[in-house]
Amino acid sequence: FHLRQREATLARKSDSAQEAELKMAKIRHNIGCVNFELGKLEEAKQSYVEAIEQQKNAFGTWSTPFMIMTDTTKPGFLTMASTMCNKGYIDLEQGHFSEALSTFNESLKIQRLLLEADNKLILGTLDNIGFAYCMKRDHEKALKAYEELCKLQQESYGDQSQKGWSQSIRKLVYCQVSLQQWEPAFKNLQSLEDYLNTRGKGKNLAEDLKNTHELMGEVNYQIFKFPTLAESIAPAMGCGLCGASGNNDVDLTAWVPKKPANGSKMSGHRMTYA
């Protein structure tokens, strides 16, 4: 009996210590958010690094075997994922793309265990991962991130999800053209053209359609350079675009992915989790 009583006392102390660690981490997280919004990136980053260290002290490791044995539905785990994302945003701002990728990928592992696949935090993290890989000119890995992002957005309903998809598909096309994946790029450009013609809105619609048609022409020419592919596409497209210049350089100036619009997330903000 006394042994079990001692074990229960130690367990309560352990829970209390964990709770104290998480409260301190939450304060540091929120200090980081304030400094982030004030543009004090170094101070913000230091606060996030200290918060993450305390969160890790509280939770230990979150490798797969550990998380199977742990109640990961506690909001503290999502706060930790959010803290990591906030640090990753600063890494991007400072051009530390490898560090950003390490941070975002660690956060994404936690998010996948706790959130629905199309949760905004997951979508935003994938977007940032794709951008960081683009900045490192690792278009193959960026392509994988954007493919998953587009798939999740396309499966969601609502105008906002579809608008997000139309922005993400441009980034996907950029990677495909950079990798000279002409046919998949052309197919996605057709999907984008259809979206812009039927659901597109805003003052930039005409410019977006113009850029889409121009890139379709350049990509179509690259396909036509190969006779076997030309024979299969010519009936559908006609030969009106056959006179393009004869090299593999495609102008992607208007298609380079822009840095996602990131804002810090206060740890007291209400989060939805599975």
URKA-V933516 format. One record per residue. N is the residue number from 0. RES is the residue in three letters. D_CENTER is the distance of its C-alpha to the mean C-alpha in whole Angstrom. Layout:
# URKA-V933516
n=N res=RES d_center=D_CENTER
n=N res=RES d_center=D_CENTER
This chain:
# URKA-V933516
n=0 res=PHE d_center=52
n=1 res=HIS d_center=52
n=2 res=LEU d_center=50
n=3 res=ARG d_center=47
n=4 res=GLN d_center=48
n=5 res=ARG d_center=47
n=6 res=GLU d_center=44
n=7 res=ALA d_center=43
n=8 res=THR d_center=43
n=9 res=LEU d_center=41
n=10 res=ALA d_center=38
n=11 res=ARG d_center=39
n=12 res=LYS d_center=39
n=13 res=SER d_center=36
n=14 res=ASP d_center=34
n=15 res=SER d_center=35
n=16 res=ALA d_center=34
n=17 res=GLN d_center=30
n=18 res=GLU d_center=30
n=19 res=ALA d_center=32
n=20 res=GLU d_center=29
n=21 res=LEU d_center=26
n=22 res=LYS d_center=28
n=23 res=MET d_center=28
n=24 res=ALA d_center=24
n=25 res=LYS d_center=24
n=26 res=ILE d_center=26
n=27 res=ARG d_center=24
n=28 res=HIS d_center=21
n=29 res=ASN d_center=22
n=30 res=ILE d_center=24
n=31 res=GLY d_center=21
n=32 res=CYS d_center=20
n=33 res=VAL d_center=23
n=34 res=ASN d_center=23
n=35 res=PHE d_center=20
n=36 res=GLU d_center=21
n=37 res=LEU d_center=24
n=38 res=GLY d_center=22
n=39 res=LYS d_center=24
n=40 res=LEU d_center=21
n=41 res=GLU d_center=23
n=42 res=GLU d_center=24
n=43 res=ALA d_center=21
n=44 res=LYS d_center=20
n=45 res=GLN d_center=23
n=46 res=SER d_center=23
n=47 res=TYR d_center=19
n=48 res=VAL d_center=21
n=49 res=GLU d_center=24
n=50 res=ALA d_center=22
n=51 res=ILE d_center=20
n=52 res=GLU d_center=23
n=53 res=GLN d_center=25
n=54 res=GLN d_center=23
n=55 res=LYS d_center=23
n=56 res=ASN d_center=27
n=57 res=ALA d_center=27
n=58 res=PHE d_center=25
n=59 res=GLY d_center=26
n=60 res=THR d_center=24
n=61 res=TRP d_center=21
n=62 res=SER d_center=22
n=63 res=THR d_center=22
n=64 res=PRO d_center=26
n=65 res=PHE d_center=26
n=66 res=MET d_center=23
n=67 res=ILE d_center=25
n=68 res=MET d_center=28
n=69 res=THR d_center=27
n=70 res=ASP d_center=26
n=71 res=THR d_center=22
n=72 res=THR d_center=22
n=73 res=LYS d_center=23
n=74 res=PRO d_center=21
n=75 res=GLY d_center=22
n=76 res=PHE d_center=19
n=77 res=LEU d_center=16
n=78 res=THR d_center=18
n=79 res=MET d_center=17
n=80 res=ALA d_center=13
n=81 res=SER d_center=13
n=82 res=THR d_center=15
n=83 res=MET d_center=13
n=84 res=CYS d_center=10
n=85 res=ASN d_center=13
n=86 res=LYS d_center=14
n=87 res=GLY d_center=11
n=88 res=TYR d_center=11
n=89 res=ILE d_center=15
n=90 res=ASP d_center=14
n=91 res=LEU d_center=12
n=92 res=GLU d_center=15
n=93 res=GLN d_center=18
n=94 res=GLY d_center=16
n=95 res=HIS d_center=16
n=96 res=PHE d_center=13
n=97 res=SER d_center=15
n=98 res=GLU d_center=15
n=99 res=ALA d_center=11
n=100 res=LEU d_center=10
n=101 res=SER d_center=13
n=102 res=THR d_center=12
n=103 res=PHE d_center=8
n=104 res=ASN d_center=10
n=105 res=GLU d_center=13
n=106 res=SER d_center=11
n=107 res=LEU d_center=9
n=108 res=LYS d_center=13
n=109 res=ILE d_center=14
n=110 res=GLN d_center=12
n=111 res=ARG d_center=13
n=112 res=LEU d_center=16
n=113 res=LEU d_center=17
n=114 res=LEU d_center=14
n=115 res=GLU d_center=15
n=116 res=ALA d_center=12
n=117 res=ASP d_center=11
n=118 res=ASN d_center=11
n=119 res=LYS d_center=9
n=120 res=LEU d_center=8
n=121 res=ILE d_center=7
n=122 res=LEU d_center=5
n=123 res=GLY d_center=4
n=124 res=THR d_center=3
n=125 res=LEU d_center=2
n=126 res=ASP d_center=2
n=127 res=ASN d_center=4
n=128 res=ILE d_center=5
n=129 res=GLY d_center=6
n=130 res=PHE d_center=8
n=131 res=ALA d_center=9
n=132 res=TYR d_center=11
n=133 res=CYS d_center=12
n=134 res=MET d_center=14
n=135 res=LYS d_center=15
n=136 res=ARG d_center=16
n=137 res=ASP d_center=15
n=138 res=HIS d_center=14
n=139 res=GLU d_center=15
n=140 res=LYS d_center=12
n=141 res=ALA d_center=10
n=142 res=LEU d_center=11
n=143 res=LYS d_center=11
n=144 res=ALA d_center=7
n=145 res=TYR d_center=8
n=146 res=GLU d_center=11
n=147 res=GLU d_center=9
n=148 res=LEU d_center=7
n=149 res=CYS d_center=10
n=150 res=LYS d_center=13
n=151 res=LEU d_center=11
n=152 res=GLN d_center=12
n=153 res=GLN d_center=15
n=154 res=GLU d_center=16
n=155 res=SER d_center=16
n=156 res=TYR d_center=19
n=157 res=GLY d_center=19
n=158 res=ASP d_center=19
n=159 res=GLN d_center=16
n=160 res=SER d_center=14
n=161 res=GLN d_center=16
n=162 res=LYS d_center=15
n=163 res=GLY d_center=12
n=164 res=TRP d_center=12
n=165 res=SER d_center=15
n=166 res=GLN d_center=12
n=167 res=SER d_center=10
n=168 res=ILE d_center=13
n=169 res=ARG d_center=14
n=170 res=LYS d_center=11
n=171 res=LEU d_center=12
n=172 res=VAL d_center=16
n=173 res=TYR d_center=16
n=174 res=CYS d_center=15
n=175 res=GLN d_center=17
n=176 res=VAL d_center=20
n=177 res=SER d_center=19
n=178 res=LEU d_center=20
n=179 res=GLN d_center=23
n=180 res=GLN d_center=22
n=181 res=TRP d_center=24
n=182 res=GLU d_center=25
n=183 res=PRO d_center=21
n=184 res=ALA d_center=20
n=185 res=PHE d_center=23
n=186 res=LYS d_center=23
n=187 res=ASN d_center=19
n=188 res=LEU d_center=21
n=189 res=GLN d_center=24
n=190 res=SER d_center=21
n=191 res=LEU d_center=20
n=192 res=GLU d_center=24
n=193 res=ASP d_center=25
n=194 res=TYR d_center=22
n=195 res=LEU d_center=23
n=196 res=ASN d_center=27
n=197 res=THR d_center=27
n=198 res=ARG d_center=24
n=199 res=GLY d_center=23
n=200 res=LYS d_center=24
n=201 res=GLY d_center=24
n=202 res=LYS d_center=26
n=203 res=ASN d_center=24
n=204 res=LEU d_center=24
n=205 res=ALA d_center=27
n=206 res=GLU d_center=26
n=207 res=ASP d_center=22
n=208 res=LEU d_center=25
n=209 res=LYS d_center=27
n=210 res=ASN d_center=24
n=211 res=THR d_center=23
n=212 res=HIS d_center=27
n=213 res=GLU d_center=27
n=214 res=LEU d_center=25
n=215 res=MET d_center=26
n=216 res=GLY d_center=29
n=217 res=GLU d_center=28
n=218 res=VAL d_center=26
n=219 res=ASN d_center=29
n=220 res=TYR d_center=32
n=221 res=GLN d_center=30
n=222 res=ILE d_center=30
n=223 res=PHE d_center=34
n=224 res=LYS d_center=35
n=225 res=PHE d_center=35
n=226 res=PRO d_center=38
n=227 res=THR d_center=37
n=228 res=LEU d_center=34
n=229 res=ALA d_center=36
n=230 res=GLU d_center=38
n=231 res=SER d_center=36
n=232 res=ILE d_center=34
n=233 res=ALA d_center=37
n=234 res=PRO d_center=38
n=235 res=ALA d_center=35
n=236 res=MET d_center=35
n=237 res=GLY d_center=38
n=238 res=CYS d_center=39
n=239 res=GLY d_center=38
n=240 res=LEU d_center=35
n=241 res=CYS d_center=37
n=242 res=GLY d_center=38
n=243 res=ALA d_center=35
n=244 res=SER d_center=35
n=245 res=GLY d_center=36
n=246 res=ASN d_center=33
n=247 res=ASN d_center=29
n=248 res=ASP d_center=28
n=249 res=VAL d_center=26
n=250 res=ASP d_center=25
n=251 res=LEU d_center=21
n=252 res=THR d_center=22
n=253 res=ALA d_center=20
n=254 res=TRP d_center=17
n=255 res=VAL d_center=16
n=256 res=PRO d_center=12
n=257 res=LYS d_center=12
n=258 res=LYS d_center=11
n=259 res=PRO d_center=8
n=260 res=ALA d_center=11
n=261 res=ASN d_center=11
n=262 res=GLY d_center=14
n=263 res=SER d_center=15
n=264 res=LYS d_center=16
n=265 res=MET d_center=19
n=266 res=SER d_center=20
n=267 res=GLY d_center=23
n=268 res=HIS d_center=20
n=269 res=ARG d_center=21
n=270 res=MET d_center=18
n=271 res=THR d_center=18
n=272 res=TYR d_center=18
n=273 res=ALA d_center=19
